Amino acid sequence: MGTTVEAWCRSEPDERATIQLFEEVEQVASRFRPTSELVRVNADPGEQVRVSKTMGRLLQAAASVRDWTGGLVDVGVGATVQAWGYDRSFSQITARPAAPEPSQQSDWTFDPDVNVISRPPGTKIDLGGIAKGWTADLAVESGRAVVVSAGGDIRSNHPETSVPIEDPFGGIATTVALGVGALATSCTTKRSWMVGERRVSHLIDPRTGSPVRSPVVSATITAATALEAEAGAKASLILGEAGLSWADACPRVRSAVVVWGSGSVFATEGTKVLV
């Protein structure tokens, strides 16, 4: 998943079980492991590929997310992500001399009855964000962990959980009282690199086929699940100035906080913050 996972567990067996769970999903969903199932699926020249049960559950979650975000969060942008330079583990990314040619968004589908993904040739799936949230949810819902943070996708079953939200300058913009639930932050400042004279992030806007450009540098969403929080944060950030109002109207979102590049912080009504 190209990130760090932290988990708070009640026992050493639960700790080992949580590590094993993330390792199993990583072997299925990683873009960066040559032996992963996702790498094999992306390399398969066929338009239809049968996948494992775990991959199927991830793709079904991804299809649901694409639906309720109106296409703003789409795992089918993998080829575009790679074309812009995120084609290896982030620590190994180097500057690119120029932007790639515009690419058309692929229209992939998944049939859960037969566990088959269908997509046009050249389509690459990127399950990073989906896998993080989905696995964090599973770790807590199964009782393996009390709180999990998978690269900032947090699922909590502890009533006193609180989460600091960073500003663009490395400080703390605010702290959200999460409690039992989930929280995720999507930002453009941490995973960024140069393409030509432009600094770009890993976050692709499916509507344009290029990295998002917005005065909003981070969006934090709380929701019932880490999967919903992850998708909501990404959609809100992609929408930029309109992201906070979208989050406020979205039934899957409990609360939202956005941070602008100027350092200004805005939140939806009812957001629980600790001063």
C-alpha positions as CSV (number, residue, x, y, z in Angstrom):
1,M,0.0,0.0,0.0
2,G,3.1,2.2,0.0
3,T,2.5,3.5,3.5
4,T,2.9,2.9,7.2
5,V,0.3,1.1,9.3
6,E,-0.2,1.6,13.1
7,A,-2.5,-0.6,15.2
8,W,-3.5,-0.6,18.8
9,C,-4.3,-4.2,19.9
10,R,-5.4,-5.9,23.1
11,S,-2.9,-8.8,22.9
12,E,0.1,-10.1,21.0
13,P,-2.0,-12.7,19.1
14,D,-4.3,-9.8,18.0
15,E,-1.2,-7.9,16.9
16,R,0.1,-10.8,14.9
17,A,-3.3,-11.3,13.3
18,T,-3.5,-7.7,12.3
19,I,-0.1,-7.8,10.7
20,Q,-1.0,-11.0,8.9
21,L,-4.2,-9.4,7.6
22,F,-2.4,-6.4,6.1
23,E,0.2,-8.6,4.6
24,E,-2.4,-10.8,2.9
25,V,-4.2,-7.8,1.4
26,E,-0.8,-6.3,0.4
27,Q,0.0,-9.5,-1.6
28,V,-3.3,-9.1,-3.4
29,A,-3.6,-5.3,-3.9
30,S,-0.1,-3.8,-4.1
31,R,1.1,-2.0,-7.2
32,F,4.7,-2.3,-6.0
33,R,5.1,-6.0,-5.4
34,P,5.9,-7.9,-8.7
35,T,4.2,-11.0,-7.4
36,S,0.9,-9.4,-6.3
37,E,-2.4,-10.3,-7.8
38,L,-3.0,-6.7,-8.9
39,V,0.2,-6.6,-10.8
40,R,-0.8,-9.8,-12.6
41,V,-4.3,-8.5,-13.4
42,N,-2.9,-5.2,-14.7
43,A,-0.5,-7.0,-16.9
44,D,-3.1,-9.5,-18.3
45,P,-3.9,-8.6,-21.9
46,G,-7.4,-10.0,-21.7
47,E,-10.4,-7.8,-21.5
48,Q,-11.9,-10.0,-18.8
49,V,-10.0,-11.5,-15.9
50,R,-11.2,-13.7,-13.1
51,V,-9.9,-12.6,-9.7
52,S,-9.6,-14.0,-6.2
53,K,-12.3,-13.6,-3.5
54,T,-10.3,-10.9,-1.7
55,M,-9.6,-9.0,-4.9
56,G,-13.3,-9.3,-5.7
57,R,-14.3,-7.8,-2.5
58,L,-11.9,-4.9,-3.0
59,L,-13.2,-4.3,-6.5
60,Q,-16.8,-4.4,-5.4
61,A,-16.0,-1.8,-2.7
62,A,-14.3,0.3,-5.4
63,A,-17.3,0.1,-7.7
64,S,-19.6,1.2,-4.8
65,V,-17.2,4.2,-4.0
66,R,-17.1,5.2,-7.7
67,D,-20.9,5.2,-7.7
68,W,-21.6,7.3,-4.7
69,T,-18.8,9.8,-5.4
70,G,-20.2,10.4,-8.9
71,G,-17.0,9.0,-10.5
72,L,-14.7,11.3,-8.5
73,V,-12.9,8.4,-6.8
74,D,-12.1,5.8,-9.5
75,V,-9.5,3.0,-9.2
76,G,-9.3,2.9,-13.0
77,V,-6.9,5.9,-13.1
78,G,-3.9,3.6,-12.5
79,A,-2.4,4.1,-16.0
80,T,-2.7,7.9,-15.6
81,V,-1.1,7.8,-12.1
82,Q,1.8,5.9,-13.6
83,A,2.1,8.2,-16.7
84,W,2.5,11.2,-14.4
85,G,5.4,9.5,-12.6
86,Y,3.9,7.5,-9.7
87,D,5.0,4.2,-11.2
88,R,7.1,3.0,-8.3
89,S,7.3,3.3,-4.5
90,F,7.0,6.9,-3.6
91,S,10.5,7.2,-2.1
92,Q,11.9,6.2,-5.5
93,I,10.0,8.8,-7.6
94,T,12.1,11.4,-9.5
95,A,11.2,14.5,-11.4
96,R,9.8,14.2,-14.9
97,P,10.8,16.6,-17.7
98,A,7.3,17.0,-19.1
99,A,3.6,16.1,-18.6
100,P,2.3,13.0,-20.4
101,E,-0.2,13.1,-23.3
102,P,-3.8,13.4,-22.1
103,S,-5.4,10.0,-21.4
104,Q,-9.1,9.0,-21.6
105,Q,-10.7,7.5,-18.5
106,S,-11.3,3.8,-18.8
107,D,-14.7,2.2,-18.1
108,W,-14.1,-0.9,-16.0
109,T,-16.8,-3.1,-14.6
110,F,-16.9,-5.9,-12.0
111,D,-19.3,-8.8,-11.9
112,P,-19.4,-10.2,-8.3
113,D,-21.5,-13.2,-9.4
114,V,-18.5,-14.6,-11.3
115,N,-15.7,-12.5,-9.8
116,V,-14.6,-11.1,-13.1
117,I,-13.3,-7.6,-13.9
118,S,-13.9,-6.3,-17.5
119,R,-11.9,-3.4,-18.8
120,P,-10.5,-2.0,-22.1
121,P,-6.9,-3.0,-23.0
122,G,-4.3,-0.8,-21.2
123,T,-6.5,-0.2,-18.2
124,K,-4.5,-0.2,-14.9
125,I,-6.2,-0.5,-11.5
126,D,-4.9,1.3,-8.5
127,L,-6.3,0.0,-5.3
128,G,-4.1,1.8,-2.8
129,G,-6.6,4.1,-1.1
130,I,-9.4,1.5,-1.2
131,A,-7.2,-1.2,0.2
132,K,-6.0,1.0,3.1
133,G,-9.5,1.9,4.3
134,W,-11.1,-1.5,3.6
135,T,-8.4,-3.4,5.5
136,A,-8.4,-0.9,8.5
137,D,-12.2,-1.5,8.7
138,L,-11.8,-5.3,8.6
139,A,-9.1,-5.2,11.3
140,V,-11.3,-3.4,13.7
141,E,-14.7,-5.0,12.8
142,S,-13.1,-8.5,13.2
143,G,-11.8,-7.6,16.7
144,R,-8.2,-7.9,15.8
145,A,-7.5,-4.2,16.6
146,V,-9.1,-1.4,18.6
147,V,-7.8,1.4,16.5
148,V,-6.0,1.2,13.1
149,S,-4.3,3.9,11.1
150,A,-3.3,2.8,7.6
151,G,-1.5,5.8,6.2
152,G,-3.9,8.2,7.9
153,D,-7.0,6.1,7.1
154,I,-8.2,5.6,10.7
155,R,-10.9,3.2,12.0
156,S,-11.5,3.4,15.8
157,N,-13.5,1.4,18.3
158,H,-12.3,3.6,21.2
159,P,-14.5,6.4,22.5
160,E,-11.6,8.7,23.3
161,T,-9.8,8.6,20.0
162,S,-8.7,12.1,18.7
163,V,-6.8,12.9,15.6
164,P,-4.6,16.0,14.9
165,I,-4.9,17.6,11.4
166,E,-1.8,19.1,10.0
167,D,-1.7,22.5,8.2
168,P,0.5,23.1,5.0
169,F,3.3,24.4,7.1
170,G,3.9,21.4,9.3
171,G,1.8,22.6,12.3
172,I,-1.5,21.4,13.7
173,A,-4.5,23.1,12.1
174,T,-7.0,21.5,14.5
175,T,-7.6,18.3,16.4
176,V,-10.8,16.3,15.7
177,A,-12.5,14.3,18.4
178,L,-13.3,11.1,16.5
179,G,-14.4,8.6,19.1
180,V,-15.9,5.5,17.6
181,G,-15.9,5.8,13.8
182,A,-13.5,6.6,11.0
183,L,-11.4,9.5,9.7
184,A,-9.3,10.0,6.6
185,T,-7.3,12.9,5.3
186,S,-6.4,13.5,1.6
187,C,-3.8,16.1,0.8
188,T,-1.7,17.4,-2.1
189,T,1.4,18.4,-0.1
190,K,3.0,15.2,1.1
191,R,3.2,13.0,-2.0
192,S,4.3,15.5,-4.6
193,W,7.0,15.8,-7.2
194,M,8.0,18.0,-10.1
195,V,6.8,17.4,-13.7
196,G,8.3,20.0,-15.9
197,E,7.9,23.3,-13.9
198,R,4.7,22.1,-12.2
199,R,4.6,20.4,-8.8
200,V,2.0,17.6,-8.9
201,S,0.5,15.2,-6.4
202,H,-0.6,11.6,-6.6
203,L,-4.2,12.6,-6.6
204,I,-5.7,12.3,-10.1
205,D,-8.9,14.1,-11.1
206,P,-10.7,11.6,-13.3
207,R,-12.5,14.4,-15.0
208,T,-9.3,15.9,-16.4
209,G,-6.9,13.0,-16.3
210,S,-4.3,15.1,-14.5
211,P,-3.3,15.8,-10.9
212,V,-5.8,17.9,-9.0
213,R,-5.2,21.7,-8.9
214,S,-6.9,23.4,-6.1
215,P,-6.4,26.1,-3.4
216,V,-7.5,23.5,-0.9
217,V,-4.5,21.4,0.1
218,S,-6.1,18.9,2.4
219,A,-9.6,17.5,3.2
220,T,-10.4,15.5,6.3
221,I,-13.6,13.4,6.5
222,T,-15.2,11.5,9.4
223,A,-17.6,8.7,8.6
224,A,-18.8,5.3,9.8
225,T,-16.1,3.4,8.0
226,A,-12.5,4.1,6.9
227,L,-13.4,3.2,3.4
228,E,-16.1,5.9,3.3
229,A,-13.8,8.4,5.0
230,E,-11.0,7.7,2.5
231,A,-13.3,8.1,-0.5
232,G,-15.0,11.2,0.9
233,A,-11.8,12.9,1.6
234,K,-10.5,12.3,-1.9
235,A,-13.7,13.5,-3.5
236,S,-13.9,16.6,-1.3
237,L,-10.3,17.5,-2.2
238,I,-10.8,17.0,-5.9
239,L,-13.8,19.3,-5.8
240,G,-11.7,22.1,-4.3
241,E,-13.7,25.1,-3.3
242,A,-16.9,23.1,-3.7
243,G,-15.7,20.2,-1.6
244,L,-16.9,21.3,1.8
245,S,-20.5,21.9,0.6
246,W,-20.4,18.5,-1.2
247,A,-19.3,16.8,2.0
248,D,-22.0,18.6,4.0
249,A,-24.6,17.2,1.7
250,C,-23.2,13.7,1.4
251,P,-25.2,11.2,3.6
252,R,-22.1,9.1,4.1
253,V,-20.1,11.9,5.6
254,R,-20.4,12.8,9.3
255,S,-18.2,15.9,9.2
256,A,-15.5,17.5,7.2
257,V,-12.5,19.9,7.7
258,V,-10.6,21.5,4.8
259,V,-7.4,23.4,4.9
260,W,-6.5,25.9,2.3
261,G,-2.9,26.7,1.1
262,S,-3.2,30.0,3.0
263,G,-3.6,28.1,6.2
264,S,-7.3,28.9,6.6
265,V,-9.3,26.1,8.1
266,F,-13.0,25.5,7.5
267,A,-15.3,22.8,8.8
268,T,-18.9,21.6,8.5
269,E,-21.3,22.4,11.2
270,G,-21.2,19.9,14.1
271,T,-17.5,18.9,13.6
272,K,-16.1,18.0,17.0
273,V,-12.8,19.7,17.5
274,L,-10.5,19.9,20.5
275,V,-9.1,23.4,21.0
